[in-house]
Amino acid sequence: MAIRIAGPWSLDTVWTYLAEAEIPVQIAVLNNDNLPILISPWFSYDNNHIRYTTQRDAHIVKLLFNLI
């Protein structure tokens, strides 16, 4: 999956930050009504991969898969 950068940081800066971070990450997506949904899961980061868990049928998961 391609990563789209929409902020002031380069991708390398993001990877460096995530390797050192010890806080939850925030993930946001627009729902079908164009209203934001924001979650703050704890995550693990390894070798440029971010991993976190949520329920398989969570609404935000469905919205994120619609972006692919």
C-alpha positions as CSV (number, residue, x, y, z in Angstrom):
1,M,0.0,0.0,0.0
2,A,1.4,3.4,-0.9
3,I,1.8,6.0,1.9
4,R,0.6,9.5,1.2
5,I,2.3,12.2,3.2
6,A,0.1,15.2,3.9
7,G,2.0,16.9,6.7
8,P,5.2,18.9,7.2
9,W,7.4,15.8,8.0
10,S,9.2,13.7,5.5
11,L,8.7,9.9,5.5
12,D,12.1,9.4,7.0
13,T,11.3,11.9,9.8
14,V,8.1,9.9,10.5
15,W,9.9,6.6,10.7
16,T,12.5,8.1,13.1
17,Y,9.8,9.5,15.3
18,L,7.9,6.3,15.5
19,A,11.1,4.3,16.3
20,E,11.5,6.5,19.4
21,A,7.9,7.2,20.4
22,E,6.3,5.7,23.5
23,I,2.9,7.2,23.2
24,P,-0.3,6.1,21.4
25,V,-0.6,7.0,17.7
26,Q,-3.6,8.7,16.4
27,I,-5.4,7.5,13.3
28,A,-8.1,9.5,11.7
29,V,-10.4,8.8,8.8
30,L,-13.5,10.5,7.4
31,N,-16.7,8.5,7.7
32,N,-19.4,8.2,5.1
33,D,-20.9,11.6,6.2
34,N,-17.4,13.3,5.9
35,L,-17.2,13.5,9.7
36,P,-13.8,12.6,11.3
37,I,-13.3,9.5,13.3
38,L,-10.2,9.5,15.5
39,I,-8.7,6.6,17.5
40,S,-5.6,6.6,19.7
41,P,-4.3,3.0,19.8
42,W,-1.0,1.9,21.4
43,F,1.2,0.5,18.7
44,S,4.4,-1.4,18.0
45,Y,6.8,-0.3,15.3
46,D,9.4,-2.5,13.7
47,N,11.2,-2.3,10.3
48,N,9.0,0.4,8.9
49,H,5.8,-1.4,9.9
50,I,3.2,-0.1,12.4
51,R,1.1,-2.7,14.2
52,Y,-1.8,-2.2,16.4
53,T,-4.9,-4.2,17.3
54,T,-8.6,-3.5,17.2
55,Q,-11.7,-5.5,16.6
56,R,-12.0,-7.0,13.1
57,D,-15.5,-5.6,12.6
58,A,-14.7,-2.1,14.0
59,H,-16.2,0.7,12.0
60,I,-12.8,2.4,11.5
61,V,-11.4,-0.8,10.1
62,K,-14.1,-0.8,7.4
63,L,-13.4,2.8,6.6
64,L,-9.6,2.3,6.4
65,F,-10.0,-0.7,4.0
66,N,-12.2,1.5,1.8
67,L,-9.2,3.8,1.3
68,I,-7.1,1.0,-0.3
